[in-house]
Amino acid sequence: MIEQDIRFLRSVSAEYYTKQADLVYVPPPVNKREIGFMIGHDKVMVRHKSFDSMDKIRRFLIDNVPWDAYHSCSVYEFPEKPIDEKRELWTELAFDIDPNRLDQEWGNGSIYWI
């Protein structure tokens, strides 16, 4: 990707995060979730982040314009520590549905979503 394209994508993303910040949501307790981001030209994964509030997460998004952002389904006593030191309190059930695979065949039939 050329530098001009990257600058354009970052500016569009920054504008989106600024105008749509209220749509960014992390389930409570926010300060007990691990937050991760794909940052920079090389899309480096930055993990083990923790924020005190939704406002601080939104500010981080606007200031850093990550390619991707993630939050854990688990709630930890120490979300910013390495995985073996986090002390998991509980985990929520989540489903990840990839729409690009919805048209693939499943066994003898096809998968259709209405």
C-alpha positions as CSV (number, residue, x, y, z in Angstrom):
1,M,0.0,0.0,0.0
2,I,1.4,3.4,-0.9
3,E,1.9,6.1,1.7
4,Q,-0.8,8.4,0.2
5,D,-3.4,5.6,0.5
6,I,-2.3,4.9,4.1
7,R,-2.7,8.6,5.0
8,F,-6.1,8.7,3.4
9,L,-7.3,5.6,5.2
10,R,-6.0,7.0,8.5
11,S,-7.8,10.3,8.0
12,V,-11.1,8.5,7.1
13,S,-10.8,6.3,10.2
14,A,-9.9,9.2,12.5
15,E,-12.9,11.1,11.2
16,Y,-15.1,8.0,11.8
17,Y,-13.8,7.5,15.4
18,T,-14.3,11.2,16.1
19,K,-17.9,11.4,14.7
20,Q,-19.0,7.9,15.9
21,A,-17.2,7.6,19.2
22,D,-20.5,6.9,21.0
23,L,-20.9,3.7,19.0
24,V,-17.7,2.3,20.4
25,Y,-18.7,0.0,23.3
26,V,-17.0,-2.4,25.7
27,P,-19.1,-4.3,28.2
28,P,-18.7,-3.4,31.8
29,P,-16.5,-3.6,33.8
30,V,-14.4,-1.7,31.2
31,N,-11.4,-1.4,33.6
32,K,-11.3,-5.2,34.0
33,R,-11.1,-6.0,30.2
34,E,-8.0,-6.6,28.2
35,I,-8.0,-4.3,25.1
36,G,-5.9,-4.9,22.1
37,F,-5.2,-3.0,18.9
38,M,-3.5,-3.4,15.5
39,I,-1.3,-0.3,15.2
40,G,0.9,1.3,12.6
41,H,2.0,0.5,9.0
42,D,3.2,-3.0,10.0
43,K,-0.1,-3.7,11.8
44,V,1.6,-4.6,15.1
45,M,-0.6,-6.2,17.7
46,V,-0.6,-4.2,21.0
47,R,-2.2,-6.2,23.8
48,H,-2.6,-6.2,27.5
49,K,-4.0,-2.6,27.5
50,S,-6.4,-1.5,30.2
51,F,-8.5,1.7,30.4
52,D,-10.4,3.2,33.3
53,S,-13.3,4.4,31.2
54,M,-15.0,4.3,27.8
55,D,-14.0,7.9,27.3
56,K,-10.3,6.9,27.6
57,I,-10.8,4.0,25.1
58,R,-12.5,6.4,22.6
59,R,-9.7,9.0,23.1
60,F,-7.1,6.3,22.4
61,L,-8.9,5.3,19.1
62,I,-9.1,8.9,17.9
63,D,-5.4,9.6,18.8
64,N,-3.9,6.4,17.5
65,V,-6.3,5.3,14.7
66,P,-5.7,1.5,15.0
67,W,-6.5,-0.8,12.0
68,D,-8.4,-3.1,14.4
69,A,-9.6,-3.0,18.0
70,Y,-10.5,-5.9,20.3
71,H,-11.7,-6.4,23.8
72,S,-11.6,-9.7,25.8
73,C,-14.6,-11.7,26.6
74,S,-12.9,-12.4,29.9
75,V,-12.9,-10.2,32.9
76,Y,-9.6,-10.1,34.8
77,E,-8.4,-8.8,38.1
78,F,-5.2,-7.5,36.4
79,P,-6.0,-7.1,32.6
80,E,-2.8,-5.3,31.8
81,K,-0.5,-8.1,33.0
82,P,0.7,-11.2,31.0
83,I,-1.9,-13.9,30.5
84,D,-0.6,-16.1,33.3
85,E,-0.8,-13.3,35.8
86,K,-4.2,-11.7,34.9
87,R,-6.3,-13.8,37.3
88,E,-9.5,-14.4,35.3
89,L,-12.7,-13.6,37.2
90,W,-15.2,-14.8,34.7
91,T,-15.6,-15.3,30.9
92,E,-18.7,-14.4,28.8
93,L,-19.9,-16.5,25.9
94,A,-19.3,-14.9,22.5
95,F,-19.8,-15.9,18.9
96,D,-17.7,-14.7,16.0
97,I,-19.7,-15.0,12.7
98,D,-17.7,-14.3,9.6
99,P,-20.1,-13.1,6.8
100,N,-17.6,-13.8,4.1
101,R,-18.1,-17.5,4.8
102,L,-21.9,-17.5,4.8
103,D,-22.2,-18.6,1.2
104,Q,-20.1,-21.7,1.5
105,E,-21.6,-25.1,1.3
106,W,-22.1,-27.1,4.5
107,G,-22.4,-30.8,3.9
108,N,-25.1,-31.5,1.3
109,G,-26.8,-28.1,1.6
110,S,-25.9,-24.5,1.7
111,I,-26.0,-22.0,4.6
112,Y,-28.4,-19.2,4.1
113,W,-29.1,-16.3,6.4
114,I,-32.3,-14.3,6.2
